[in-house]
Amino acid sequence: MRIILFGSPGVGKGTQAKILSSEYDIPHISTGDILRKAVREKTELGLKAGQIMERGELVPDELMIGLIKETLNSDPCHNGFILDGFPRTTVQAMALDKLFSELGINDVILIHLTADEEEIVSRLSNRRACKECGTIFNIKEIEGLSNCPKCNALNSFYQRNDDTEEVIRHRIKIYNTETKPVLGYYEKNGKAIAIDGLGSIPEVNEEIKKALEKRNVIG
Ligand code: AMP
């Protein structure tokens, strides 16, 4: 299975990618997670990306393309991958296409998760994550809890720096201007499938799997 999960920030790409990744034992490649780890570890990439990410802007294409080339060339990705957060510009989409043809890959499907903008703002403002296991929660799910329901870590919930309303609106604006045009690139080649991202997590997961079955990506 080689898929790109595409859609606005907060539409649920990461959540769906994690589920598919564990169901099919395929690596989940989240460029946002890779960058956040680099920022935490203060690597060269992290130092370059940290402030850009806090402003909700895009990290330069050449850095992102280098990172994705290295990742997709690594062993765990040889039998498949779920890309989450890449490509985010048409320059990245073109570089990815070139990389796929170098690697002899021609079966990539893009899943476009769709959602209304106001719903996205509300979802992201109420989003919290566990800094130990990375699980994402709605603030209501963890109300009054001190321990993470997934990994039991104590006092590990946090709000991402880029999940404040002002930065969220900026990220959505950038999505609409820089990232959305990428869709045309895949639609033109009949490689994009649109799925309503506003259902419950299991419903969206089922819809994705139905669509992948139709395309014979899964049996
Ligand atoms: P995400 O977790 O996917 O929402 O990504 C968080 C932030 O990481 C984004 O707002 C960008 O600043 C940066 N980022 C992640 N993926 C990319 C990408 N493909 N191109 C540029 N910046 C990215």
Residues whose N, C-alpha, C, O or C-beta is under 5 A from the ligand:
A	BS01	AMP	P9 T31 G32 D33 L35 I52 M53 G56 E57 L58 V59 M64 D84 G85 F86 P87 R88
